[in-house]
Amino acid sequence: MAMTKVIMHNSISLDGSFTDFEVNMGLHYQIASTYKADANLIGSNTIKTGIEIYSGEIPLENEGDLTKPDRSVALPYWVIADTKGITQGLLHTCRSFEFCKDVIVLISQQTNEDYMNYLKDRNYDYLVCGNEHIDFEKALSALSTKYGIKTILIDSGPTLNGVLLSKGLIDEISLLVSPILVGGKSDKLLAHLNNGSTNINLKLLACEDVEKELVLLRYEVLKGNPDLS
């Protein structure tokens, strides 16, 4: 597989929730920008939820939404994993975002034809990676080979984070930790992590007090090492 660095970046509470508290979005994205990613990898449910929370009423598509935007090559692609067409009718809100170079969608061989036609009609690039589910190792290789993507930032929820961590495809974890405890009502960031009986060992890269008692933690994900716990 082509060498691609994958960084998982999230804002969480001290007890590991990524919901039910106020995220410092400005600081979150300020830190994300320092990683200079070529692409942001986002799950379809994260896109849908984000649009519902922050955009209010979804704007109608206009003619400009049907063509690829002409933006700086320094901007990151938004790579959206969506085998079920959850983002159908929503992608123009991503494409119109000024800090997005354009959208690339990851689908599977079983993605329905209606969604594929939606992508084709609007000139969205898409990659077929896997039969029913996305083969992310294949997807990362294709993104590197076809688009020259060398660094990918994941800013998503527990499903996508859990899949990529379980498969050993994340190289670094970046967590902006808020001084708050949310409790049992929350959604835990790594609730879907399934790594069998082997722990995933980490190496601390940085621990920084960044702003208003928020702490930035950065870890390298150690691969191919025995369980040291």
MORA-V181053 format. One record per residue. N is the residue number from 1. PSI is psi in whole degrees, 0 to 359 (* if undefined). OMEGA is omega in radians with two decimals (NA if undefined). Layout:
n: [N	N]
psi: [PSI	PSI]
omega: [OMEGA	OMEGA]
This chain:
n: [1	2	3	4	5	6	7	8	9	10	11	12	13	14	15	16	17	18	19	20	21	22	23	24	25	26	27	28	29	30	31	32	33	34	35	36	37	38	39	40	41	42	43	44	45	46	47	48	49	50	51	52	53	54	55	56	57	58	59	60	61	62	63	64	65	66	67	68	69	70	71	72	73	74	75	76	77	78	79	80	81	82	83	84	85	86	87	88	89	90	91	92	93	94	95	96	97	98	99	100	101	102	103	104	105	106	107	108	109	110	111	112	113	114	115	116	117	118	119	120	121	122	123	124	125	126	127	128	129	130	131	132	133	134	135	136	137	138	139	140	141	142	143	144	145	146	147	148	149	150	151	152	153	154	155	156	157	158	159	160	161	162	163	164	165	166	167	168	169	170	171	172	173	174	175	176	177	178	179	180	181	182	183	184	185	186	187	188	189	190	191	192	193	194	195	196	197	198	199	200	201	202	203	204	205	206	207	208	209	210	211	212	213	214	215	216	217	218	219	220	221	222	223	224	225	226	227	228	229]
psi: [140	145	115	128	130	123	126	120	123	156	129	163	171	331	20	13	147	9	172	25	163	117	137	88	323	313	322	309	334	315	317	322	336	343	350	51	146	341	148	123	123	140	153	323	326	318	311	314	317	318	318	324	316	341	343	230	131	124	152	151	145	175	324	337	348	358	156	135	151	93	171	138	345	344	152	147	154	112	117	122	114	87	342	4	28	330	9	128	0	342	336	334	332	313	327	350	127	340	16	124	310	176	137	131	134	123	179	176	339	6	137	150	327	317	321	321	323	316	316	315	337	11	37	131	143	153	128	111	93	164	286	314	163	130	98	332	316	320	316	320	316	321	322	314	314	326	357	25	121	335	126	132	127	120	82	189	193	330	304	317	316	317	312	321	317	327	2	30	1	132	331	145	129	121	123	109	124	145	69	147	125	321	194	342	352	167	118	140	321	35	336	15	125	90	25	220	2	125	154	116	144	155	124	126	326	146	109	129	109	317	132	46	13	144	133	121	132	131	144	137	117	128	147	21	150	158	116	2	*]
omega: [3.06	-3.08	3.11	3.10	-3.10	-3.12	3.05	-3.10	-3.14	2.96	-3.07	2.96	-3.13	3.12	2.93	3.11	3.02	3.09	3.02	2.97	-3.08	3.14	3.02	-3.01	3.13	3.13	3.11	-3.09	3.04	3.10	3.13	-3.10	-3.13	3.14	3.04	-3.12	3.03	-3.12	2.98	3.13	-3.00	3.08	-3.09	3.13	3.08	3.09	-3.09	-3.14	-3.14	3.12	-3.14	-3.08	-2.95	-3.04	-3.08	3.14	-3.10	3.14	3.07	3.04	2.97	-3.04	3.14	-3.14	-3.06	-3.14	3.14	3.14	3.09	-3.07	-3.09	3.10	-3.13	3.14	3.12	2.90	2.90	3.13	-3.01	3.10	-3.04	3.13	-3.02	3.11	-3.13	-3.08	3.11	-3.11	-3.09	-2.96	3.13	3.09	3.06	-3.12	-3.10	3.13	-2.96	-3.13	3.09	3.11	3.01	-3.06	2.95	-3.08	3.05	3.14	3.11	3.14	-3.12	3.05	-3.02	-3.04	-3.13	3.13	3.12	3.09	3.06	3.14	-3.12	-3.08	-3.07	3.06	3.00	3.02	3.04	3.13	3.08	-3.04	3.11	-3.10	3.12	3.14	-3.12	2.97	-3.00	3.06	3.08	-3.13	-3.14	3.10	-3.14	3.12	3.10	-3.07	-3.02	-3.02	-3.13	-3.10	-3.09	3.11	-3.13	3.07	3.09	3.09	-2.95	-3.09	-2.99	-3.09	-3.11	3.10	-3.11	3.14	-3.06	3.09	-3.13	-3.12	3.10	-3.06	3.09	-3.10	-3.05	3.09	3.12	-3.08	3.01	-2.97	3.12	-3.11	-3.12	3.05	-3.06	3.10	-2.98	-3.11	-2.99	3.02	-3.11	-3.03	-3.07	-3.11	-3.08	3.12	-3.13	-3.11	3.08	-3.08	-3.06	3.08	3.04	-3.08	-3.07	3.05	-3.12	3.10	-3.11	3.01	-2.95	3.02	-2.93	-3.07	3.03	3.08	3.00	-3.09	3.04	3.07	3.08	-3.12	2.91	3.07	-3.11	-3.07	3.08	3.12	3.11	3.08	-3.06	-3.07	NA]
